[in-house]
Amino acid sequence: MSIQKCTKCGQYTLKEICPVCKEKAVKPAPAKFSIVHSQKYGKYRRELMKQAKERTKAKE
Ligand SMILES: [Zn+2]
């Protein structure tokens, strides 16, 4: 599983489809992806998951 970015609105997601506009999401920079980056994304990913949970709650 890796961070993907929506090609339409720029939303980051862990899924292949953007949760916001349902467009296809792709890896932002696959060629330059490294261990250093993935460690940085680890922190970002937790923040993203937190935001995603809050967003889900708001819809209910
Ligand atoms: Zn989108």
N, CA, C, O and the ligand as a Tripos MOL2 file, in Angstrom:
@<TRIPOS>MOLECULE
protein
  241   239    61     0     0
PROTEIN
NO_CHARGES

@<TRIPOS>ATOM
      1 N           0.8520   -1.1960    0.0000 N.3       1 MET1
      2 CA          0.0000    0.0000    0.0000 C.3       1 MET1
      3 C           0.8920    1.2530    0.0000 C.2       1 MET1
      4 O           1.8860    1.3120    0.7230 O.2       1 MET1
      5 N           0.5350    2.2310   -0.8000 N.am      2 SER2
      6 CA          1.3350    3.4540   -0.8490 C.3       2 SER2
      7 C           0.4480    4.6670   -1.1010 C.2       2 SER2
      8 O          -0.7090    4.5510   -1.5050 O.2       2 SER2
      9 N           1.0230    5.8120   -0.8520 N.am      3 ILE3
     10 CA          0.2910    7.0580   -1.0660 C.3       3 ILE3
     11 C           0.0390    7.2630   -2.5620 C.2       3 ILE3
     12 O           0.9500    7.1340   -3.3800 O.2       3 ILE3
     13 N          -1.1740    7.5730   -2.8910 N.am      4 GLN4
     14 CA         -1.5460    7.8800   -4.2740 C.3       4 GLN4
     15 C          -2.1110    9.2980   -4.2990 C.2       4 GLN4
     16 O          -2.6110    9.8040   -3.2950 O.2       4 GLN4
     17 N          -2.0190    9.9180   -5.4590 N.am      5 LYS5
     18 CA         -2.5340   11.2750   -5.5720 C.3       5 LYS5
     19 C          -3.5230   11.3590   -6.7250 C.2       5 LYS5
     20 O          -3.2660   10.8720   -7.8260 O.2       5 LYS5
     21 N          -4.6520   11.9830   -6.4500 N.am      6 CYS6
     22 CA         -5.6970   12.1210   -7.4610 C.3       6 CYS6
     23 C          -5.1920   12.9620   -8.6280 C.2       6 CYS6
     24 O          -4.5640   14.0030   -8.4280 O.2       6 CYS6
     25 N          -5.4680   12.5060   -9.8430 N.am      7 THR7
     26 CA         -5.0190   13.2320  -11.0280 C.3       7 THR7
     27 C          -5.8960   14.4530  -11.2960 C.2       7 THR7
     28 O          -5.5100   15.3440  -12.0530 O.2       7 THR7
     29 N          -7.0590   14.4910  -10.6840 N.am      8 LYS8
     30 CA         -7.9970   15.5770  -10.9560 C.3       8 LYS8
     31 C          -7.9210   16.6990   -9.9170 C.2       8 LYS8
     32 O          -7.6880   17.8590  -10.2580 O.2       8 LYS8
     33 N          -8.1240   16.3300   -8.6210 N.am      9 CYS9
     34 CA         -8.1850   17.3750   -7.5980 C.3       9 CYS9
     35 C          -6.9340   17.4320   -6.7280 C.2       9 CYS9
     36 O          -6.7900   18.3520   -5.9230 O.2       9 CYS9
     37 N          -6.0240   16.4650   -6.8750 N.am     10 GLY10
     38 CA         -4.7910   16.5050   -6.1050 C.3      10 GLY10
     39 C          -4.9110   15.9410   -4.7030 C.2      10 GLY10
     40 O          -3.9810   16.0630   -3.9060 O.2      10 GLY10
     41 N          -6.0400   15.3240   -4.3880 N.am     11 GLN11
     42 CA         -6.2520   14.7140   -3.0750 C.3      11 GLN11
     43 C          -5.3460   13.5010   -2.9070 C.2      11 GLN11
     44 O          -5.2410   12.6700   -3.8090 O.2      11 GLN11
     45 N          -4.6940   13.3980   -1.7540 N.am     12 TYR12
     46 CA         -3.8960   12.2130   -1.4590 C.3      12 TYR12
     47 C          -4.7920   11.1390   -0.8720 C.2      12 TYR12
     48 O          -5.6850   11.4200   -0.0730 O.2      12 TYR12
     49 N          -4.5370    9.8980   -1.2830 N.am     13 THR13
     50 CA         -5.3370    8.7860   -0.7950 C.3      13 THR13
     51 C          -4.4880    7.5260   -0.7780 C.2      13 THR13
     52 O          -3.4510    7.4740   -1.4390 O.2      13 THR13
     53 N          -4.9070    6.5150   -0.0370 N.am     14 LEU14
     54 CA         -4.2150    5.2250   -0.0350 C.3      14 LEU14
     55 C          -4.8640    4.2720   -1.0380 C.2      14 LEU14
     56 O          -4.3760    3.1620   -1.2510 O.2      14 LEU14
     57 N          -5.9410    4.7000   -1.6380 N.am     15 LYS15
     58 CA         -6.6530    3.8580   -2.5940 C.3      15 LYS15
     59 C          -6.3670    4.2960   -4.0310 C.2      15 LYS15
     60 O          -5.7780    5.3510   -4.2670 O.2      15 LYS15
     61 N          -6.7930    3.4690   -4.9790 N.am     16 GLU16
     62 CA         -6.5370    3.7920   -6.3850 C.3      16 GLU16
     63 C          -7.5460    4.7810   -6.9400 C.2      16 GLU16
     64 O          -7.3330    5.3800   -7.9940 O.2      16 GLU16
     65 N          -8.6330    4.9430   -6.2260 N.am     17 ILE17
     66 CA         -9.6710    5.8770   -6.6570 C.3      17 ILE17
     67 C          -9.8080    6.9920   -5.6300 C.2      17 ILE17
     68 O          -9.8780    6.7290   -4.4290 O.2      17 ILE17
     69 N          -9.8460    8.2190   -6.0920 N.am     18 CYS18
     70 CA         -9.9750    9.3740   -5.2060 C.3      18 CYS18
     71 C         -11.2840    9.3170   -4.4210 C.2      18 CYS18
     72 O         -12.3510    9.1440   -5.0100 O.2      18 CYS18
     73 N         -11.2110    9.4620   -3.0850 N.am     19 PRO19
     74 CA        -12.4240    9.4250   -2.2700 C.3      19 PRO19
     75 C         -13.2920   10.6770   -2.4460 C.2      19 PRO19
     76 O         -14.4680   10.6820   -2.0830 O.2      19 PRO19
     77 N         -12.7040   11.7210   -3.0000 N.am     20 VAL20
     78 CA        -13.4180   12.9920   -3.1460 C.3      20 VAL20
     79 C         -14.2050   13.0430   -4.4530 C.2      20 VAL20
     80 O         -15.4110   13.2880   -4.4500 O.2      20 VAL20
     81 N         -13.5080   12.8070   -5.5780 N.am     21 CYS21
     82 CA        -14.1680   12.9810   -6.8840 C.3      21 CYS21
     83 C         -14.2370   11.6920   -7.6980 C.2      21 CYS21
     84 O         -14.7240   11.7020   -8.8290 O.2      21 CYS21
     85 N         -13.7490   10.5690   -7.1310 N.am     22 LYS22
     86 CA        -13.8330    9.2540   -7.7770 C.3      22 LYS22
     87 C         -12.9760    9.1360   -9.0340 C.2      22 LYS22
     88 O         -13.1770    8.2320   -9.8450 O.2      22 LYS22
     89 N         -12.0230   10.0480   -9.1930 N.am     23 GLU23
     90 CA        -11.1100    9.9450  -10.3320 C.3      23 GLU23
     91 C          -9.9670    9.0030   -9.9590 C.2      23 GLU23
     92 O          -9.7810    8.6600   -8.7920 O.2      23 GLU23
     93 N          -9.2070    8.5930  -10.9750 N.am     24 LYS24
     94 CA         -8.0870    7.6950  -10.7490 C.3      24 LYS24
     95 C          -6.9680    8.4160   -9.9950 C.2      24 LYS24
     96 O          -6.6360    9.5630  -10.2970 O.2      24 LYS24
     97 N          -6.3940    7.7250   -9.0110 N.am     25 ALA25
     98 CA         -5.2690    8.2860   -8.2730 C.3      25 ALA25
     99 C          -3.9960    7.5240   -8.6440 C.2      25 ALA25
    100 O          -4.0220    6.3090   -8.8370 O.2      25 ALA25
    101 N          -2.9000    8.2440   -8.7400 N.am     26 VAL26
    102 CA         -1.6220    7.6340   -9.1150 C.3      26 VAL26
    103 C          -0.5550    8.0090   -8.0840 C.2      26 VAL26
    104 O          -0.7390    8.9330   -7.2920 O.2      26 VAL26
    105 N           0.5540    7.2820   -8.1080 N.am     27 LYS27
    106 CA          1.6590    7.6350   -7.2300 C.3      27 LYS27
    107 C           2.2360    8.9740   -7.6920 C.2      27 LYS27
    108 O           2.4850    9.1590   -8.8830 O.2      27 LYS27
    109 N           2.4480    9.9030   -6.7680 N.am     28 PRO28
    110 CA          2.8960   11.2460   -7.1270 C.3      28 PRO28
    111 C           4.2660   11.2810   -7.8110 C.2      28 PRO28
    112 O           4.4550   12.0360   -8.7650 O.2      28 PRO28
    113 N           5.2010   10.4950   -7.3480 N.am     29 ALA29
    114 CA          6.5510   10.5190   -7.9250 C.3      29 ALA29
    115 C           7.1960    9.1510   -7.7650 C.2      29 ALA29
    116 O           8.1070    9.0000   -6.9500 O.2      29 ALA29
    117 N           6.7540    8.1570   -8.5150 N.am     30 PRO30
    118 CA          7.2370    6.7800   -8.3410 C.3      30 PRO30
    119 C           8.7360    6.6150   -8.5880 C.2      30 PRO30
    120 O           9.3810    5.7890   -7.9440 O.2      30 PRO30
    121 N           9.2920    7.3930   -9.5140 N.am     31 ALA31
    122 CA         10.7020    7.2500   -9.8600 C.3      31 ALA31
    123 C          11.6180    7.6810   -8.7240 C.2      31 ALA31
    124 O          12.6940    7.1130   -8.5400 O.2      31 ALA31
    125 N          11.1980    8.6720   -7.9710 N.am     32 LYS32
    126 CA         12.0430    9.2070   -6.9060 C.3      32 LYS32
    127 C          11.6790    8.6540   -5.5330 C.2      32 LYS32
    128 O          12.2340    9.0840   -4.5220 O.2      32 LYS32
    129 N          10.7650    7.7190   -5.4930 N.am     33 PHE33
    130 CA         10.3390    7.1750   -4.2100 C.3      33 PHE33
    131 C          11.4770    6.3870   -3.5700 C.2      33 PHE33
    132 O          12.0720    5.5220   -4.2140 O.2      33 PHE33
    133 N          11.7810    6.6770   -2.3200 N.am     34 SER34
    134 CA         12.8810    6.0180   -1.6270 C.3      34 SER34
    135 C          12.4950    5.6680   -0.2000 C.2      34 SER34
    136 O          11.4100    6.0250    0.2590 O.2      34 SER34
    137 N          13.3770    4.9720    0.5020 N.am     35 ILE35
    138 CA         13.1210    4.6200    1.9040 C.3      35 ILE35
    139 C          12.9580    5.8830    2.7340 C.2      35 ILE35
    140 O          12.0920    5.9460    3.6060 O.2      35 ILE35
    141 N          13.7750    6.8790    2.4730 N.am     36 VAL36
    142 CA         13.6920    8.1460    3.2030 C.3      36 VAL36
    143 C          12.3080    8.7410    3.0300 C.2      36 VAL36
    144 O          11.6880    9.1990    3.9900 O.2      36 VAL36
    145 N          11.8340    8.7290    1.8010 N.am     37 HIS37
    146 CA         10.5140    9.2830    1.5300 C.3      37 HIS37
    147 C           9.4230    8.4760    2.2220 C.2      37 HIS37
    148 O           8.4810    9.0430    2.7750 O.2      37 HIS37
    149 N           9.5520    7.1580    2.1920 N.am     38 SER38
    150 CA          8.5130    6.3260    2.7950 C.3      38 SER38
    151 C           8.4560    6.5410    4.3010 C.2      38 SER38
    152 O           7.3860    6.4290    4.9010 O.2      38 SER38
    153 N           9.5890    6.8470    4.9190 N.am     39 GLN39
    154 CA          9.5970    7.1450    6.3560 C.3      39 GLN39
    155 C           8.8720    8.4650    6.6120 C.2      39 GLN39
    156 O           8.1250    8.5990    7.5810 O.2      39 GLN39
    157 N           9.1000    9.4150    5.7460 N.am     40 LYS40
    158 CA          8.3870   10.6960    5.8590 C.3      40 LYS40
    159 C           6.8920   10.4800    5.6740 C.2      40 LYS40
    160 O           6.0690   11.0600    6.3820 O.2      40 LYS40
    161 N           6.5600    9.6300    4.7020 N.am     41 TYR41
    162 CA          5.1590    9.3590    4.4230 C.3      41 TYR41
    163 C           4.4990    8.6280    5.5760 C.2      41 TYR41
    164 O           3.2830    8.7120    5.7470 O.2      41 TYR41
    165 N           5.2980    7.8960    6.3860 N.am     42 GLY42
    166 CA          4.7410    7.1830    7.5230 C.3      42 GLY42
    167 C           3.9980    8.1280    8.4430 C.2      42 GLY42
    168 O           2.8910    7.8330    8.8940 O.2      42 GLY42
    169 N           4.6080    9.2560    8.7160 N.am     43 LYS43
    170 CA          3.9850   10.2680    9.5600 C.3      43 LYS43
    171 C           2.7810   10.8810    8.8340 C.2      43 LYS43
    172 O           1.7140   11.0790    9.4140 O.2      43 LYS43
    173 N           2.9900   11.1710    7.5590 N.am     44 TYR44
    174 CA          1.9210   11.7770    6.7590 C.3      44 TYR44
    175 C           0.7400   10.8220    6.6430 C.2      44 TYR44
    176 O          -0.4190   11.2340    6.6770 O.2      44 TYR44
    177 N           1.0600    9.5370    6.5050 N.am     45 ARG45
    178 CA          0.0080    8.5310    6.3180 C.3      45 ARG45
    179 C          -0.9030    8.4730    7.5390 C.2      45 ARG45
    180 O          -2.1220    8.3610    7.4110 O.2      45 ARG45
    181 N          -0.2930    8.5520    8.7390 N.am     46 ARG46
    182 CA         -1.1150    8.5370    9.9550 C.3      46 ARG46
    183 C          -2.0520    9.7510    9.9790 C.2      46 ARG46
    184 O          -3.2210    9.6540   10.3550 O.2      46 ARG46
    185 N          -1.5030   10.8850    9.5700 N.am     47 GLU47
    186 CA         -2.3060   12.1160    9.5310 C.3      47 GLU47
    187 C          -3.4460   11.9630    8.5110 C.2      47 GLU47
    188 O          -4.5710   12.4080    8.7380 O.2      47 GLU47
    189 N          -3.1220   11.3310    7.4020 N.am     48 LEU48
    190 CA         -4.1060   11.1260    6.3360 C.3      48 LEU48
    191 C          -5.2340   10.2180    6.8270 C.2      48 LEU48
    192 O          -6.4110   10.4830    6.5790 O.2      48 LEU48
    193 N          -4.8600    9.1480    7.5250 N.am     49 MET49
    194 CA         -5.8510    8.2130    8.0410 C.3      49 MET49
    195 C          -6.7670    8.9080    9.0480 C.2      49 MET49
    196 O          -7.9730    8.6660    9.0810 O.2      49 MET49
    197 N          -6.1730    9.7710    9.8630 N.am     50 LYS50
    198 CA         -6.9350   10.5160   10.8570 C.3      50 LYS50
    199 C          -7.9440   11.4370   10.1550 C.2      50 LYS50
    200 O          -9.1110   11.5170   10.5400 O.2      50 LYS50
    201 N          -7.4670   12.1190    9.1300 N.am     51 GLN51
    202 CA         -8.3320   13.0150    8.3590 C.3      51 GLN51
    203 C          -9.4480   12.2170    7.6780 C.2      51 GLN51
    204 O         -10.5960   12.6590    7.6310 O.2      51 GLN51
    205 N          -9.1080   11.0710    7.1660 N.am     52 ALA52
    206 CA        -10.0830   10.2380    6.4660 C.3      52 ALA52
    207 C         -11.1780    9.7840    7.4150 C.2      52 ALA52
    208 O         -12.3530    9.7640    7.0500 O.2      52 ALA52
    209 N         -10.7960    9.4190    8.6330 N.am     53 LYS53
    210 CA        -11.7730    9.0080    9.6410 C.3      53 LYS53
    211 C         -12.7230   10.1620    9.9750 C.2      53 LYS53
    212 O         -13.9400    9.9870   10.0490 O.2      53 LYS53
    213 N         -12.1410   11.3280   10.1700 N.am     54 GLU54
    214 CA        -12.9490   12.4900   10.5180 C.3      54 GLU54
    215 C         -13.9140   12.8400    9.3880 C.2      54 GLU54
    216 O         -15.0580   13.2350    9.6140 O.2      54 GLU54
    217 N         -13.4120   12.6810    8.1620 N.am     55 ARG55
    218 CA        -14.2350   12.9820    6.9950 C.3      55 ARG55
    219 C         -15.4040   12.0090    6.9170 C.2      55 ARG55
    220 O         -16.5280   12.3900    6.5900 O.2      55 ARG55
    221 N         -15.1180   10.7430    7.2240 N.am     56 THR56
    222 CA        -16.1690    9.7200    7.2050 C.3      56 THR56
    223 C         -17.2260   10.0150    8.2530 C.2      56 THR56
    224 O         -18.4220    9.8800    7.9930 O.2      56 THR56
    225 N         -16.7850   10.4200    9.4400 N.am     57 LYS57
    226 CA        -17.7170   10.7640   10.5190 C.3      57 LYS57
    227 C         -18.6350   11.9120   10.0950 C.2      57 LYS57
    228 O         -19.8380   11.8970   10.3540 O.2      57 LYS57
    229 N         -18.0320   12.9070    9.4340 N.am     58 ALA58
    230 CA        -18.7860   14.0990    9.0560 C.3      58 ALA58
    231 C         -19.9190   13.7600    8.0850 C.2      58 ALA58
    232 O         -20.9500   14.4320    8.0580 O.2      58 ALA58
    233 N         -19.7120   12.7090    7.2900 N.am     59 LYS59
    234 CA        -20.7260   12.3340    6.2990 C.3      59 LYS59
    235 C         -21.9020   11.6080    6.9280 C.2      59 LYS59
    236 O         -22.9980   11.5980    6.3680 O.2      59 LYS59
    237 N         -21.6830   10.9970    8.0910 N.am     60 GLU60
    238 CA        -22.7480   10.2140    8.7130 C.3      60 GLU60
    239 C         -23.8600   11.0660    9.3090 C.2      60 GLU60
    240 O         -24.8190   10.5290    9.8640 O.2      60 GLU60
    241 ZN        -10.0080   13.8000   -6.7060 Zn       61 ZN61
@<TRIPOS>BOND
     1     1     2 1
     2     2     3 1
     3     3     4 2
     4     3     5 am
     5     5     6 1
     6     6     7 1
     7     7     8 2
     8     7     9 am
     9     9    10 1
    10    10    11 1
    11    11    12 2
    12    11    13 am
    13    13    14 1
    14    14    15 1
    15    15    16 2
    16    15    17 am
    17    17    18 1
    18    18    19 1
    19    19    20 2
    20    19    21 am
    21    21    22 1
    22    22    23 1
    23    23    24 2
    24    23    25 am
    25    25    26 1
    26    26    27 1
    27    27    28 2
    28    27    29 am
    29    29    30 1
    30    30    31 1
    31    31    32 2
    32    31    33 am
    33    33    34 1
    34    34    35 1
    35    35    36 2
    36    35    37 am
    37    37    38 1
    38    38    39 1
    39    39    40 2
    40    39    41 am
    41    41    42 1
    42    42    43 1
    43    43    44 2
    44    43    45 am
    45    45    46 1
    46    46    47 1
    47    47    48 2
    48    47    49 am
    49    49    50 1
    50    50    51 1
    51    51    52 2
    52    51    53 am
    53    53    54 1
    54    54    55 1
    55    55    56 2
    56    55    57 am
    57    57    58 1
    58    58    59 1
    59    59    60 2
    60    59    61 am
    61    61    62 1
    62    62    63 1
    63    63    64 2
    64    63    65 am
    65    65    66 1
    66    66    67 1
    67    67    68 2
    68    67    69 am
    69    69    70 1
    70    70    71 1
    71    71    72 2
    72    71    73 am
    73    73    74 1
    74    74    75 1
    75    75    76 2
    76    75    77 am
    77    77    78 1
    78    78    79 1
    79    79    80 2
    80    79    81 am
    81    81    82 1
    82    82    83 1
    83    83    84 2
    84    83    85 am
    85    85    86 1
    86    86    87 1
    87    87    88 2
    88    87    89 am
    89    89    90 1
    90    90    91 1
    91    91    92 2
    92    91    93 am
    93    93    94 1
    94    94    95 1
    95    95    96 2
    96    95    97 am
    97    97    98 1
    98    98    99 1
    99    99   100 2
   100    99   101 am
   101   101   102 1
   102   102   103 1
   103   103   104 2
   104   103   105 am
   105   105   106 1
   106   106   107 1
   107   107   108 2
   108   107   109 am
   109   109   110 1
   110   110   111 1
   111   111   112 2
   112   111   113 am
   113   113   114 1
   114   114   115 1
   115   115   116 2
   116   115   117 am
   117   117   118 1
   118   118   119 1
   119   119   120 2
   120   119   121 am
   121   121   122 1
   122   122   123 1
   123   123   124 2
   124   123   125 am
   125   125   126 1
   126   126   127 1
   127   127   128 2
   128   127   129 am
   129   129   130 1
   130   130   131 1
   131   131   132 2
   132   131   133 am
   133   133   134 1
   134   134   135 1
   135   135   136 2
   136   135   137 am
   137   137   138 1
   138   138   139 1
   139   139   140 2
   140   139   141 am
   141   141   142 1
   142   142   143 1
   143   143   144 2
   144   143   145 am
   145   145   146 1
   146   146   147 1
   147   147   148 2
   148   147   149 am
   149   149   150 1
   150   150   151 1
   151   151   152 2
   152   151   153 am
   153   153   154 1
   154   154   155 1
   155   155   156 2
   156   155   157 am
   157   157   158 1
   158   158   159 1
   159   159   160 2
   160   159   161 am
   161   161   162 1
   162   162   163 1
   163   163   164 2
   164   163   165 am
   165   165   166 1
   166   166   167 1
   167   167   168 2
   168   167   169 am
   169   169   170 1
   170   170   171 1
   171   171   172 2
   172   171   173 am
   173   173   174 1
   174   174   175 1
   175   175   176 2
   176   175   177 am
   177   177   178 1
   178   178   179 1
   179   179   180 2
   180   179   181 am
   181   181   182 1
   182   182   183 1
   183   183   184 2
   184   183   185 am
   185   185   186 1
   186   186   187 1
   187   187   188 2
   188   187   189 am
   189   189   190 1
   190   190   191 1
   191   191   192 2
   192   191   193 am
   193   193   194 1
   194   194   195 1
   195   195   196 2
   196   195   197 am
   197   197   198 1
   198   198   199 1
   199   199   200 2
   200   199   201 am
   201   201   202 1
   202   202   203 1
   203   203   204 2
   204   203   205 am
   205   205   206 1
   206   206   207 1
   207   207   208 2
   208   207   209 am
   209   209   210 1
   210   210   211 1
   211   211   212 2
   212   211   213 am
   213   213   214 1
   214   214   215 1
   215   215   216 2
   216   215   217 am
   217   217   218 1
   218   218   219 1
   219   219   220 2
   220   219   221 am
   221   221   222 1
   222   222   223 1
   223   223   224 2
   224   223   225 am
   225   225   226 1
   226   226   227 1
   227   227   228 2
   228   227   229 am
   229   229   230 1
   230   230   231 1
   231   231   232 2
   232   231   233 am
   233   233   234 1
   234   234   235 1
   235   235   236 2
   236   235   237 am
   237   237   238 1
   238   238   239 1
   239   239   240 2
@<TRIPOS>SUBSTRUCTURE
     1 MET1         2 RESIDUE 1 A MET
     2 SER2         6 RESIDUE 1 A SER
     3 ILE3        10 RESIDUE 1 A ILE
     4 GLN4        14 RESIDUE 1 A GLN
     5 LYS5        18 RESIDUE 1 A LYS
     6 CYS6        22 RESIDUE 1 A CYS
     7 THR7        26 RESIDUE 1 A THR
     8 LYS8        30 RESIDUE 1 A LYS
     9 CYS9        34 RESIDUE 1 A CYS
    10 GLY10       38 RESIDUE 1 A GLY
    11 GLN11       42 RESIDUE 1 A GLN
    12 TYR12       46 RESIDUE 1 A TYR
    13 THR13       50 RESIDUE 1 A THR
    14 LEU14       54 RESIDUE 1 A LEU
    15 LYS15       58 RESIDUE 1 A LYS
    16 GLU16       62 RESIDUE 1 A GLU
    17 ILE17       66 RESIDUE 1 A ILE
    18 CYS18       70 RESIDUE 1 A CYS
    19 PRO19       74 RESIDUE 1 A PRO
    20 VAL20       78 RESIDUE 1 A VAL
    21 CYS21       82 RESIDUE 1 A CYS
    22 LYS22       86 RESIDUE 1 A LYS
    23 GLU23       90 RESIDUE 1 A GLU
    24 LYS24       94 RESIDUE 1 A LYS
    25 ALA25       98 RESIDUE 1 A ALA
    26 VAL26      102 RESIDUE 1 A VAL
    27 LYS27      106 RESIDUE 1 A LYS
    28 PRO28      110 RESIDUE 1 A PRO
    29 ALA29      114 RESIDUE 1 A ALA
    30 PRO30      118 RESIDUE 1 A PRO
    31 ALA31      122 RESIDUE 1 A ALA
    32 LYS32      126 RESIDUE 1 A LYS
    33 PHE33      130 RESIDUE 1 A PHE
    34 SER34      134 RESIDUE 1 A SER
    35 ILE35      138 RESIDUE 1 A ILE
    36 VAL36      142 RESIDUE 1 A VAL
    37 HIS37      146 RESIDUE 1 A HIS
    38 SER38      150 RESIDUE 1 A SER
    39 GLN39      154 RESIDUE 1 A GLN
    40 LYS40      158 RESIDUE 1 A LYS
    41 TYR41      162 RESIDUE 1 A TYR
    42 GLY42      166 RESIDUE 1 A GLY
    43 LYS43      170 RESIDUE 1 A LYS
    44 TYR44      174 RESIDUE 1 A TYR
    45 ARG45      178 RESIDUE 1 A ARG
    46 ARG46      182 RESIDUE 1 A ARG
    47 GLU47      186 RESIDUE 1 A GLU
    48 LEU48      190 RESIDUE 1 A LEU
    49 MET49      194 RESIDUE 1 A MET
    50 LYS50      198 RESIDUE 1 A LYS
    51 GLN51      202 RESIDUE 1 A GLN
    52 ALA52      206 RESIDUE 1 A ALA
    53 LYS53      210 RESIDUE 1 A LYS
    54 GLU54      214 RESIDUE 1 A GLU
    55 ARG55      218 RESIDUE 1 A ARG
    56 THR56      222 RESIDUE 1 A THR
    57 LYS57      226 RESIDUE 1 A LYS
    58 ALA58      230 RESIDUE 1 A ALA
    59 LYS59      234 RESIDUE 1 A LYS
    60 GLU60      238 RESIDUE 1 A GLU
    61 ZN61       241 GROUP 0 **** ****
